[in-house]
Amino acid sequence: MTQTISAPITASAPARPATRALLSGAAGAGPLFLGAGLVQGLTRYGFDFTRNALSQLSLGDLGWIQVTVFLLTGVLVIAGAVGMRQALRDAPGGIWAPRLVGVFGASFLLAGAFLADPGAGFPAGAPEARAASFSTHGAIHMFSGMVGYLALCAAFAVLARHFAAQNRRGWAVASRIVLAGILTGFVGSSATVLAFTAGAGLGLLWLTLVTTRLMVAAPPARR
């Protein structure tokens, strides 16, 4: 009778320095984007968090600041996706989670290149009502954000399975809850822009926590 000897299960090892450096990009992207949006929203004349989306900060004389934030956030998230691929290696979700996070990062680059439409009184002089239709650049901006956040939701679903396989049930459940929260916020955006902002912010902050977790301990490669 042939006896099969299984390799012992080893504890997760810390990610390598180069991998941690890449992951730190995605970990810092959320605080950067949200922090810059908060500061600008409080200081830009005419901006109202209850009426205007953070994307509209790309408009006006100081819009270059938010455009830069969009582009830098995209680069950091893509770097984090590369680090995630290295950290997860052959672990469950190690292929699709980084790819989907990379799509999320690319959506910020596209959103920075194609600006949102003015409206709801911002920037100064813009119509008080929202436009009935999108311009070409506004439609591309909106589409990139939609695709990006759907990709992020899919990434969280993949990561939930990854965490479950790693016996980290709390992280798995939280990933699914955050996924639901993002989608709820987007559905609620038809009633108030704050719902959209909350859903988007939740996704960015959870990405920060997930990548920080991977920086601390990366799963061992399968044998």
PELINCOR-V838907 format. One record per backbone hydrogen bond with DSSP energy under -1.0 kcal/mol. CO is the residue of the C=O (numbers start at 1). NH is the residue of the N-H. If there is no record, write none. Layout:
co:nh
CO:NH
CO:NH
This chain:
co:nh
13:218
16:20
17:21
18:22
19:23
20:24
22:25
23:27
24:28
25:29
28:32
29:33
30:34
31:35
32:36
33:37
34:38
35:39
36:40
37:41
38:42
40:44
44:47
48:51
48:52
53:56
54:57
55:58
56:59
60:63
62:65
63:67
64:68
65:69
66:70
67:71
68:72
69:73
70:74
71:75
72:76
73:77
74:78
75:79
76:80
77:81
78:82
79:83
80:84
81:85
82:86
83:87
84:88
85:89
88:91
91:94
93:97
95:99
96:100
97:101
98:102
99:103
100:104
101:105
102:106
103:107
105:109
106:110
107:111
108:112
109:113
110:114
119:122
122:119
123:126
127:121
135:139
136:140
137:141
138:142
139:143
140:144
141:145
142:146
143:147
144:148
145:149
146:150
147:151
148:152
149:153
150:154
151:155
152:156
153:157
154:158
155:159
156:160
157:161
158:162
159:163
160:164
161:165
162:166
163:168
164:167
168:172
169:173
170:174
171:175
172:176
173:177
174:178
175:179
176:180
177:181
178:182
179:183
180:184
181:185
182:186
183:187
184:188
187:190
188:191
188:192
192:195
193:197
194:198
195:199
196:200
197:201
198:202
199:203
200:204
201:205
202:206
203:207
204:208
205:209
206:210
207:211
208:212
209:213
210:214
211:215
212:216
213:217
218:13
